[in-house]
Amino acid sequence: MPSARIPEKTGNGSGWRQRAACRDMDAETFFPVGNTGYALIQAAEAKQVCGSCSVVAACLDWALTMGETGIWGGKTEEERKSLKRSLQRRARAETAVV
């Protein structure tokens, strides 16, 4: 049985996936189950791949916009939620100043 891969989606500005460092990797690495034990090792491995990826910013933007699960753009789902809240607070503060 072949291992799962990160799917290649077309449209919606996702052409960056063709250049992603994870393109031919086992998708399981990027979708750890839980946040302890082996899942932490998987997350660290995924983040290491993301650290060498030329399209990490586009990947992160995609995940923030689409609400993806797993490791995207070098961040876990919880890290992205925190980042999104920070960005929203900053945007509100900038709007309030104007």
VEXKE-174040 format. One record per residue (C-alpha): residue in three letters; x, y, z. Coordinates in steps of 0.001 Angstrom, whole numbers. Layout:
<pts>
PT;aa;x;y;z
PT;ALA;X;Y;Z
...
</pts>
This chain:
<pts>
PT;aa;x;y;z
PT;MET;0;0;0
PT;PRO;1554;3373;-979
PT;SER;1994;5943;1758
PT;ALA;-180;9045;1813
PT;ARG;1272;12233;363
PT;ILE;400;15885;823
PT;PRO;-2250;16362;-1891
PT;GLU;-1578;18770;-4736
PT;LYS;-4494;21149;-5027
PT;THR;-4923;23468;-7953
PT;GLY;-6506;26859;-8101
PT;ASN;-6919;29286;-5209
PT;GLY;-3267;30324;-5442
PT;SER;-1948;26959;-4265
PT;GLY;667;26548;-7034
PT;TRP;3262;27003;-4300
PT;ARG;2640;23386;-3287
PT;GLN;4538;22208;-6356
PT;ARG;7665;23810;-4854
PT;ALA;7055;22742;-1249
PT;ALA;9824;20796;505
PT;CYS;7188;18360;1823
PT;ARG;5729;17666;-1622
PT;ASP;6963;14067;-1854
PT;MET;7017;13260;1848
PT;ASP;4704;11053;3846
PT;ALA;1845;13316;4957
PT;GLU;1593;11470;8283
PT;THR;4630;13404;9542
PT;PHE;2696;16663;9161
PT;PHE;-408;15440;10976
PT;PRO;715;14238;14403
PT;VAL;-1984;12814;16643
PT;GLY;-1914;14513;20032
PT;ASN;648;16813;21575
PT;THR;2787;14507;23704
PT;GLY;5286;11712;23154
PT;TYR;5753;10620;19558
PT;ALA;3501;13422;18283
PT;LEU;6084;15940;19520
PT;ILE;8798;14123;17581
PT;GLN;6643;14157;14439
PT;ALA;5937;17880;14862
PT;ALA;9645;18630;15285
PT;GLU;10478;16614;12149
PT;ALA;7796;18438;10167
PT;LYS;8991;21827;11393
PT;GLN;12537;20940;10386
PT;VAL;11348;20303;6825
PT;CYS;9406;23584;6891
PT;GLY;12537;25384;8039
PT;SER;14256;24531;4772
PT;CYS;11259;25244;2543
PT;SER;11256;28119;67
PT;VAL;7459;28493;185
PT;VAL;6928;28370;3957
PT;ALA;5317;31848;4012
PT;ALA;2752;30907;1344
PT;CYS;2052;27668;3191
PT;LEU;1506;29502;6477
PT;ASP;-758;32036;4785
PT;TRP;-2782;29198;3246
PT;ALA;-3230;27493;6598
PT;LEU;-4198;30740;8341
PT;THR;-6762;31483;5649
PT;MET;-8175;27977;5288
PT;GLY;-8039;26867;8940
PT;GLU;-6038;23744;8154
PT;THR;-5088;21136;10751
PT;GLY;-1609;19681;11146
PT;ILE;1760;21337;10597
PT;TRP;1645;24035;7912
PT;GLY;4079;26872;7420
PT;GLY;6276;25521;10194
PT;LYS;3569;25931;12818
PT;THR;1161;23665;14639
PT;GLU;-2556;24347;14648
PT;GLU;-2301;25879;18138
PT;GLU;633;28083;17111
PT;ARG;-1333;29296;14096
PT;LYS;-4390;30044;16238
PT;SER;-2216;32134;18544
PT;LEU;-600;33911;15590
PT;LYS;-3991;34619;14039
PT;ARG;-5270;36130;17304
PT;SER;-2160;38329;17499
PT;LEU;-2614;39485;13914
PT;GLN;-6279;40261;14544
PT;ARG;-5438;42270;17691
PT;ARG;-2789;44207;15780
PT;ALA;-5224;44946;12936
PT;ARG;-7874;46171;15406
PT;ALA;-5314;48365;17171
PT;GLU;-4150;49864;13868
PT;THR;-7745;50536;12839
PT;ALA;-8511;52188;16176
PT;VAL;-5538;54552;15816
PT;VAL;-6695;55837;12423
</pts>
